[in-house]
Amino acid sequence: MSGVIGSLTHALAGRYRIERQLGEGGMATVYLADDLKHERKVALKVLKPELAAVVGAERFLAEIKTTAKLQHPHILPLFDSGEADGFLFYVMPYVVGETLRERLDREKQLGVEEALAITRKVADALDYAHESSVVHRDIKPANILLSERGEPLVADFGIALAVAHAGSGRLTETGLSLGTPHYMSPEQATGDRDVDPRSDLYALGCVLYEMLAGEPPFSAGTAQAILAKILTMDAPSITMVRRTVPPNVGAALAKSLEKLPADRFTSVADFAAALEDEGFTYRARTRTSTSAVFPEAAAAVRPGPWNRVSVTMTAVAAVAATAAAWGWLRPAPVASLQPATRAVLDLDVEGGALLSNSRVVISPRGDRLAVVLSVGGSRQIWWRPVEEARFRLLLDEGNPRDPDFSPDGNWLVYGDGGALTRIAIAGGARRPLMPGQPSEVVTGPAWGDDGSIYFSGRSGGLFAVPETGGEPMELVPGVWSRPDPLPGGRGVL
């Protein structure tokens, strides 16, 4: 890195003196520098060389002039920009403080009132820019600076726009992409470059959701899986995740995160107003099929030569992930509720048969599948990442039934006669969770996010046992089947 700093110092001699690197993002590296003419500290951002080669200096500098015209108390201004010895750079004030990303990494969640205050100020900055026909395109916690007094400043305003316009379709040649998967709007996830202010509105909704919930509305182990969720799933209600969030805030967030831009607020100003309006309500119809919004997803699935099991559209996340990564999917208007679409999932296990009472289970993050198969007359647990084609053998002994993933997707819990056992996906280490009951049969174990595992017994009764193991506790007598715990331990369906 000292070689790069040396080259920059030489290229910018007489204008800026580079002190040290402050950070690095997908498009640029940021350095702390001395503005020699004005005797002040500045943040100097340098485009990645591979990106600068595609963009070109003349086009980039022409496009970035739009950013320099934005003057708002919550927008970080642009001091300077230029080209020097092949380096494309732009200069902003050096803010003593931290990014919202750093704050969330440290504290995970913010107080409701503080989160709303930050959102309203960022919304005001976005609304001002949108009135000037400028869309940010990359709103995320890393691009929101917090001063020492806690005031938010939106950084890199218009940089993504400049790169997108200057680089045009050749951007993909660099291997880089605009935007961060967790905060991408569905239209950005499908590769649409002609986005409007409602894309920024969606991203701001994601940022507020993370400030309140401690994580973005859609998370997964890979970028492809995140994009698949953005395109096919609804975000969990924030009021279910955090009960102190006012109902009107939950309603405003739900509307801001709609898949179709036309279903969101008309402007970020309307979003900010709804966050303050205690009487605001919004109720969207629950999505029952991804085909209702993205019908092309169904056409991407084709049957194969192995044993096959027909599953509902929730299993198409694997296909949607790959498709979304290449921008194959395009949102379509929802005219009416459509029937659920079915697709074929190839088990790809020679000699394996799906048992009549088995089901394919999907991890909470949507990145893994598991199933119990009968192979050679014995029950076996098989699993696979959604982005892979072949299942992997996890357990080939005992009499396992009804596996279910842990909240983080790293373990499976399953019944085996009267025993309840958890097994690690990575290493296959097994851990008994309770003493076996020879006369009993454990059915339908379900792993809740409250640290408990719920199950029913063939002779009746609904039970719970700690995920670390222990004596089971009967919650209620009677005949029960396949318990489904609600988030936060609020109950069991």
Residue, then its C-alpha position, 0 to 999 in steps of 0.5 A: m500500500s505504501g507504493v500506491i500512497g507514494s504514487l498518489t503523493h507524486a501525482l498530486a504533488g503541490r495540491y494534496r499530501i496523502e497521510r494514510q488510508l482510511g478505508e476501502g469500498g467496492m468502487a474506491t479507496v479513501y485516504l486522509a490527506d492534507d489540502l495544501k492550498h487551503e490548509r485543511k484535512v480532507a478525505l480523498k477518494v480514488l477510483k479503483p484502477e480497473l474501474a477508472a480504465v473502463v469509465g474514462a477520465e473525461r466522461f467521469l469528470a463531466e458526470i461528477k459535476t452534478t454532485a458538486k452542485l448539491q448544497h444541503p446540510h445533510i449532504l457531504p459536499l464535493f470539494d474537488s475532482g480530477e485526474a492525475d497520472g491515471f488516477l481518478f479522484y474526488v475530494m470531500p471534507y474529512v468528518v471527525g466521527e464514524t459511519l453508520r456502518e461502524r456504529l451499527d457494527r458496534e451497537k447492533q441496534l439504535g434507539v427507536e427515536e434516534a433511528l427515526a431522527i437519522t432517517r428523517k434527516v437523510a430523507d430530507a437530503l435525498d428529497y432535495a437531491h431528487e428535486s434536482s433530478v439526482v438519484h444516489r443509487d447506493i444508500k447504505p450505512a457505509n455511505i452515511l457519516l455521523s459527525e461528533r454531534g451525531e448529525p448524519l451526512v450522506a456521502d458519495f452523492g452522485i458518485a454511483l450515478a457518475v460511474a453508471h453513466a460513464g461506464s455504461g454497459r462496460l461496467t460488468e467488464t471490471g467484475l465490480s457492481l454498483g450497490t450493496p446487495h442488502y440495500m439494493s432495490p428489486e429493480q437494481a437487483t434485476g440489473d435495471r440502470d434506469v432507476d428513479p428516486r423510489s430506488d433510494l426510498y427502498a434503500l433508506g427503508c432497508v437502512l431504517y429496518e437495520m437500525l431497528a432490527g439489528e440486521p437488514p430485512f434480507s440476509a443470507g450467506t451469499a450475494q446471490a441468495i440475498l438477491a433471491k430473497i429481495l426478489t421473491m420474499d417479503a421482509p418480516s414485519i418490524t413490529m414483530v421483530r421489535r415490539t417497541v416500534p410504533p405501528n405507523v413506523g411498521a406500516a411506513l416501512a412495509k410500504s417503502l419495501e414493496k417490490l414494485p416501485a409503483d407500490r411504494f411512496t411517491s417520494v422520500a418526503d412522503f415516507a418521512a411524513a408517514l414515519e411521524d404520522e401516528g395515524f398512518t396505516y398500510r396493509a399489503r396482501t400477503r404474497t403467496s407465490t413468487s410467480a405473481v411478481f416474477p413469472e419468469a422464475a418458474a420458466a428457469v426450472r427444468p426437470g432432470p434425470w434423477n428422482r424428483v420431488s415437486v415443491t412449492m415456489t419457496a424452493v425456487a430461491a436457488v434458481a432465482a438467486t442465479a437468475a438475479a445475479w445476471g439480471w434475468l428477472r424483470p418485475a411485472p405488474v400484479a393484475s390479480l392473485q395467481p395460483a401457486t406455481r410448482a417447480v421440480l427439485d432434483l434430489d440427485v441421489e441415486g437410489g434415493a426415494l422421498l418418504s411419504n411423510s418427509r418434506v424438504v426443509i429450507s434454512p431461515r436464511g434461504d441458503r440451505l436445503a435438507v431432506v430425509l431420504s430412504v436409500g437402500g432401505s435405511r433413512q438418511i439425512w441429506w443437505r445441500p447449499v441452494e447454489e449447488a446442484r448435488f445433495r450431500l450425505l450428512l447422516d446415514e445411521g439411526n432412524p432420523r425423521d423431520p429435520d429442521f434448521s437452527p436459526d443460523g442454519n448451521w445445525l439440524v435437529y431431528g427426531d430418532g424414535g424417542a430421542l431428539t438430536r442436533i447435528a452440525i452441518a459442517g462437521g457432522a458432530r451429533r449432540p443428544l438433547m434429552p434422554g431417549q424415551p423408548s416408548e415414545v416417538v418424537t415428531g415434527p421438531a421445530w427450532g425457535d429463535d428463542g433458544s428452545i426446540y419444540f416437538s410433539g409426541r405420538s402419544g400426545g402433548l406439545f413439548a419444549v427443550p432448550e437447544t443446549g439440551g435438558e429435560p423436556m417440558e410439556l407445554v400443553p397436553g393433547v394431540w399436536s402435529r408439526p409445531d411452528p414457533l412464532p418469532g421471539g418466543r411469543g407462541v407456537l402455532 
